[in-house]
């Protein structure tokens, strides 16, 4: 685990209520974490708002954002968009991780373009660690890509399993495939093909699971699905919790965070939040990103993916072995 100050890049112009609410959350995160430094990509006109903590803030000036209705490709075709500048800060080593609550497609496009994908992974996937009655559950994909092939779902399983090992400390996470029933052969052709492929793989695959297995837990530690279905499940859970008068809180485990998901399959730490995020949600995204940096999650995840049969890497040992420039990019 690293003890040096952590530098998180923030896309100030992403989200329904940007930039003011995003900056509110960023400043709240600074107040709650004395070892935090922020790299803010956004309008220079906001600079007076952080005068009191100017020594802990670096500005990447831009007035160009990617709106929620803009095409994701704008994030990479326009070099001065806030999300691309924030991701570039990770690539250059100026930041250790990046967060955005803007359009998911734009953030994914920027991350793939600037950071690159992990070898062997065609598409990144968003993983959310959700509270459940039995134990936290990793749901992947929750919206990085709307569609998926059966091979993508197998790769989601590999990413989700490695992520659960690193973040939840599980030796052999149980992986389930979301479908409309648990009996063999249930589901559409995509699910049937993925079920067969996962059954013949080297993951601890427990078979098909249903929607209620996500909030209940117990049957699987990792639930795999396509990004369209996963996003619907995630927002349905949010709405159900709101109806019940409760919220997705991090009480069950330190890695359970409200409206924050980790982008897996790219070479760096990227945390994405809900477009409707409030300031508390933004601060929570920053806290999740900072925890991932301090525990050297990116390096440990790569180690698990490259050598899945090895023991779970210890974060302190990974930090000691990392080259000086590696941690800035991990």
C-alpha positions in Angstrom: 0.0 0.0 0.0 1.4 3.4 -1.0 1.7 6.1 1.6 2.7 9.0 -0.7 0.1 11.6 -1.6 -2.5 10.4 -4.1 -3.2 12.4 -7.2 -6.7 12.1 -8.7 -7.7 13.7 -12.0 -11.3 14.9 -12.1 -13.4 15.7 -15.2 -15.1 18.9 -14.0 -17.3 19.3 -17.0 -18.8 15.8 -16.9 -22.3 15.2 -15.5 -25.8 16.6 -15.4 -24.9 19.3 -12.9 -21.3 20.1 -13.9 -19.2 21.9 -13.1 -20.4 23.2 -9.8 -21.7 20.0 -8.2 -18.6 18.1 -9.4 -16.3 20.8 -7.9 -18.3 20.7 -4.6 -17.6 16.9 -4.4 -14.0 17.3 -5.3 -13.5 19.9 -2.6 -15.3 17.7 -0.1 -13.0 14.9 -0.9 -10.0 17.1 -0.3 -11.3 18.1 3.1 -11.8 14.4 4.0 -8.4 13.2 2.8 -5.4 15.2 3.9 -3.1 13.1 1.6 -5.2 13.8 -1.5 -4.1 16.1 -4.4 -6.5 16.9 -7.3 -5.8 17.5 -10.9 -8.9 19.3 -12.1 -9.8 19.5 -15.8 -12.2 22.4 -16.3 -12.8 26.1 -16.6 -10.2 28.5 -15.2 -13.0 30.8 -14.0 -13.6 28.3 -11.1 -10.1 28.9 -9.7 -11.2 31.2 -6.9 -13.3 28.4 -5.4 -10.2 26.5 -4.4 -8.0 29.4 -3.3 -7.8 28.0 0.3 -6.4 24.7 -0.9 -4.5 25.9 -4.0 -1.4 24.0 -3.0 -3.3 20.8 -3.3 -4.9 21.5 -6.7 -3.5 21.5 -10.2 -5.7 22.9 -13.0 -5.8 21.6 -16.6 -7.7 24.6 -18.1 -10.5 23.9 -20.6 -14.0 25.1 -21.3 -14.8 22.1 -23.6 -16.8 19.3 -22.2 -18.7 16.3 -23.5 -22.4 16.6 -23.0 -24.7 13.7 -22.0 -26.2 13.8 -25.5 -23.0 14.2 -27.4 -21.5 11.3 -29.4 -18.8 9.5 -27.3 -16.3 10.0 -30.2 -16.2 13.7 -29.3 -14.0 12.8 -26.3 -11.2 11.6 -28.6 -11.7 13.8 -31.7 -11.4 17.0 -29.6 -8.2 17.0 -27.7 -9.1 19.7 -25.2 -12.2 18.1 -23.8 -12.1 17.9 -20.0 -12.5 14.1 -19.9 -9.6 13.6 -22.3 -7.3 16.0 -20.5 -8.1 14.2 -17.2 -7.3 10.8 -18.7 -4.2 12.2 -20.3 -3.0 13.3 -16.9 -2.9 9.6 -15.9 -1.1 8.6 -19.0 1.6 11.3 -18.5 2.1 10.4 -14.9 0.6 13.7 -13.6 -2.2 11.8 -11.9 -2.5 8.3 -10.5 -6.2 7.8 -11.4 -9.1 9.6 -13.0 -12.8 9.9 -12.2 -15.7 11.2 -14.3 -19.4 11.4 -13.9 -19.9 12.4 -17.5 -21.1 10.2 -20.4 -19.8 6.7 -19.9 -19.1 6.2 -23.6 -16.9 9.3 -23.8 -14.9 8.3 -20.7 -14.4 4.7 -22.0 -13.3 6.1 -25.4 -10.9 8.5 -23.8 -9.5 5.7 -21.5 -9.0 3.3 -24.4 -7.4 5.9 -26.6 -5.0 7.4 -23.9 -4.3 4.4 -21.7 -4.8 1.4 -23.9 -6.4 -1.9 -23.2 -4.9 -4.8 -21.2 -3.6 -7.5 -23.5 -6.2 -10.1 -24.4 -9.2 -7.9 -23.6 -11.2 -6.6 -26.6 -13.6 -4.5 -24.7 -13.4 -2.8 -21.2 -16.1 -3.6 -18.7 -17.5 -1.6 -15.8 -17.6 -3.4 -12.5 -19.7 -2.2 -9.6 -19.3 -3.7 -6.1 -22.8 -3.8 -4.7 -24.1 -4.4 -1.2 -26.0 -7.7 -0.8 -27.6 -9.5 2.2 -24.9 -12.2 2.3 -21.8 -10.4 1.0 -20.8 -7.8 -1.5 -21.4 -8.8 -5.1 -19.4 -7.6 -8.2 -21.7 -6.9 -11.1 -19.9 -6.7 -14.5 -20.6 -5.1 -17.0 -22.8 -2.2 -15.8 -22.6 -0.1 -18.9 -19.2 0.2 -20.6 -20.8 -1.3 -23.8 -24.4 -2.0 -24.5 -23.8 -5.3 -26.3 -21.6 -8.3 -25.8 -20.6 -11.6 -27.5 -20.2 -14.8 -25.7 -16.5 -14.4 -25.8 -16.9 -10.9 -24.2 -18.9 -12.4 -21.4 -16.2 -14.9 -20.7 -13.7 -12.1 -20.6 -16.0 -10.2 -18.3 -15.9 -13.2 -16.0 -12.1 -13.2 -16.0 -12.0 -9.5 -15.2 -14.7 -9.7 -12.6 -13.0 -12.7 -10.9 -9.6 -11.0 -10.8 -11.2 -7.8 -9.5 -13.0 -9.6 -6.7 -9.8 -11.3 -5.7 -8.0 -7.9 -5.5 -10.7 -5.7 -4.0 -12.6 -8.2 -1.8 -9.7 -10.5 -0.9 -11.4 -13.7 -2.2 -9.1 -16.6 -3.1 -11.6 -18.2 -5.6 -14.5 -15.9 -6.3 -17.7 -17.7 -7.5 -18.7 -16.5 -10.9 -22.3 -16.7 -12.1 -23.9 -15.7 -15.4 -27.1 -13.6 -15.2 -30.0 -15.3 -16.9 -33.7 -15.9 -16.6 -33.4 -19.2 -14.7 -30.7 -21.3 -13.1 -31.5 -24.5 -14.9 -29.0 -25.6 -17.7 -30.2 -24.3 -21.1 -32.1 -21.3 -19.8 -31.7 -17.9 -21.5 -31.1 -16.7 -25.0 -28.5 -18.0 -27.5 -25.9 -15.5 -26.1 -26.3 -16.8 -22.6 -26.4 -20.4 -23.7 -23.1 -20.1 -25.6 -21.5 -18.1 -22.8 -22.6 -20.7 -20.2 -21.0 -23.5 -22.1 -17.8 -21.5 -22.5 -17.6 -20.5 -18.9 -18.4 -24.1 -17.8 -15.3 -25.3 -19.7 -13.0 -22.6 -18.4 -10.7 -22.2 -15.4 -12.9 -19.8 -13.3 -14.8 -21.0 -10.3 -18.0 -20.9 -12.3 -21.2 -21.8 -10.5 -23.6 -21.6 -13.5 -26.6 -19.4 -14.2 -27.9 -17.0 -11.6 -31.1 -14.8 -11.6 -31.7 -11.2 -10.9 -32.5 -11.7 -7.2 -29.1 -13.2 -6.7 -27.5 -9.8 -7.1 -29.1 -8.1 -4.0 -29.3 -11.3 -2.0 -25.8 -12.6 -2.7 -24.9 -16.1 -1.5 -24.8 -18.0 -4.8 -22.1 -15.9 -6.6 -19.5 -13.3 -5.7 -19.3 -12.1 -9.3 -22.3 -11.8 -11.6 -21.6 -11.4 -15.3 -23.8 -9.9 -17.9 -23.8 -7.5 -20.9 -23.6 -3.8 -20.4 -27.2 -3.1 -21.4 -28.7 -5.6 -18.9 -26.2 -4.7 -16.2 -27.0 -1.1 -16.4 -30.7 -1.8 -16.2 -30.1 -4.1 -13.1 -28.0 -1.4 -11.4 -30.5 1.4 -11.9 -33.4 -0.8 -10.9 -31.6 -1.6 -7.6 -31.0 2.1 -7.0 -34.6 2.9 -7.6 -35.8 0.0 -5.4 -33.5 1.1 -2.5 -34.8 4.7 -2.9 -38.4 3.4 -2.8 -37.5 1.5 0.4 -36.1 4.6 1.9 -32.5 3.4 2.0 -29.4 3.8 -0.1 -26.4 2.0 -1.5 -24.0 2.6 1.4 -20.5 1.4 1.9 -21.2 -0.2 5.3 -20.9 -3.9 4.2 -17.4 -3.6 2.9 -14.9 -0.8 2.3 -15.1 -1.2 -1.5 -18.9 -0.9 -1.7 -19.4 2.6 -3.0 -22.5 4.5 -4.1 -22.9 5.1 -7.8 -19.2 4.4 -8.5 -17.9 1.8 -10.8 -14.4 0.8 -11.9 -13.5 0.4 -15.6 -11.7 -2.9 -16.0 -9.6 -3.9 -19.0 -7.7 -0.6 -19.4 -4.1 0.1 -18.3 -4.9 2.5 -15.4 -7.4 3.3 -12.7 -10.6 4.8 -14.1 -13.6 5.3 -11.8 -16.9 6.4 -13.4 -20.0 7.6 -11.7 -23.7 8.3 -12.5 -24.5 11.3 -14.7 -27.0 12.5 -12.1 -24.3 12.3 -9.4 -24.5 14.8 -6.5 -21.5 16.2 -4.7 -21.5 13.2 -2.2 -21.4 10.8 -5.2 -18.5 12.6 -6.7 -16.6 12.6 -3.4 -17.3 8.9 -3.2 -15.9 8.3 -6.7 -12.7 10.1 -5.7 -12.5 8.0 -2.5 -12.8 4.8 -4.4 -10.1 5.9 -6.9 -7.8 6.9 -4.0 -8.3 3.5 -2.3 -7.5 1.8 -5.6 -4.2 3.8 -5.9 -3.2 3.2 -2.3 -3.7 -0.6 -2.6 -2.0 -0.7 -6.0 -5.1 -2.3 -7.6 -4.0 -1.9 -11.2 -0.7 -3.7 -10.7 -2.3 -6.4 -8.6 -5.1 -6.9 -11.1 -2.6 -7.4 -13.9 -0.6 -9.8 -11.8 -3.8 -11.9 -11.1 -4.8 -11.9 -14.8 -1.3 -12.9 -15.9 -0.9 -15.6 -13.3 -4.3 -16.6 -12.1 -3.0 -19.7 -10.2 -0.7 -17.7 -8.0 -1.5 -16.4 -4.5 -3.2 -13.0 -4.3 -0.5 -10.4 -4.5 0.2 -8.4 -1.3 -0.2 -4.7 -1.9 2.7 -3.7 0.2 5.0 -6.1 -1.7 3.7 -4.9 -5.0 4.4 -1.3 -4.0 7.9 -2.2 -3.0 8.6 -3.9 -6.3 7.0 -1.3 -8.6 9.4 0.8 -10.6 9.1 4.6 -9.8 7.4 5.4 -13.1 5.1 2.4 -13.0 3.1 3.5 -10.0 2.3 6.8 -11.6 0.8 5.0 -14.5 -0.8 2.1 -12.7 
